[in-house]
Amino acid sequence: MIYEFPGHDEPIRQGDIFQSIPLIHVDPHNLSVTDDDGVTFDERNWINEIDQKILRILAIVEPVIGIVVTQDCDAARDKYVAFFQVDEFFQVTKMTPPKNINAEWWAKKLPEHARTNQKWFYLPADETIGFSQKMAVDFQTIIRVRTAFLLANRERLRIGRLNFEADEHFREHVSQYFRRYSYNEWYPLTKEEFEFYKQQSSREDTPPYPWQE
C-alpha cells in the first residue's frame, strides 16, 4: 500500500510510524502530587500550584501509535520529536459507520473527506505494518518524546513510514490544518441569500450578521 519499511539505522523522518509511544494523561483539576519520598500523595489543583517550578505527580501513561510530524532536519538535531496520535478510523473521525459498509461507501467517503476535513489524515489497513483495520492520524493529539530515546529504540518501536506520495500529501494536510482559521461560512451572503441558506436542513437557528437582518 502506501507504507515503506526503513532500515533500523536510518534516521527518523517525518511520516515515520512508531508503536508504543507514551501518551500521558493528566487532569490539571485533580493532580496526585507527591513529595520526595514518592509514597504519600495529595490531591491538588494545578491553578494553586503554578508558582512551583517542578511537581512530582502520579500520571496515567498509555502506549499508542504515533506518526512523526517534526520535520526531517529538526528530528535529526532537536531534543524532542513530536508525534500525532494514530487510532482507529471511526474513533478519530467521529463518523458513524453505516450498517452495510462496503468498498463503494469507502470510495465515496474517503476522497470527499480528504478534501474537506483537515483534522485527520487517513491511513489504509495493511497487515505488513500491523494495521488490521483502517486507521487515521488525529491532528488534535500531539505527543512529544525525547529524540535520544527514539534513536536508541527505533529498531523495536518504528514499524514503518509513509512512502513519498503519501508523505507529501501528509505534509500538505498538516500545513493546511495549522493554517486554517475558524469562520462562519454564511457571513458573505446578502440578506436574501441568507434567508435561502436558513431554509436548508439543520440551519434554521443560524444567527444572522447585522447586514443580513
Secondary structure, DSSP 4 states (H G I P E B T S, - for coil): --EE---TTSPP-TTEEEEEEEEEE--TTSEEEE-TTSS-EEEE-GGGGTT-S--EEE-EEEEEEEEE-S-HHHHHHSSEEEEEEEEEHHHHH-PPPPTT--HHHHHHHHHHHHHH--SEEEE--BTTTTBSS-EEEEEEEEEEEEHHHHHHHHHHHEEEEE-HHHHHHHHHHHHHHHH-----TTTT--HHHHHHHHTSTT-TTPPPPGGG-
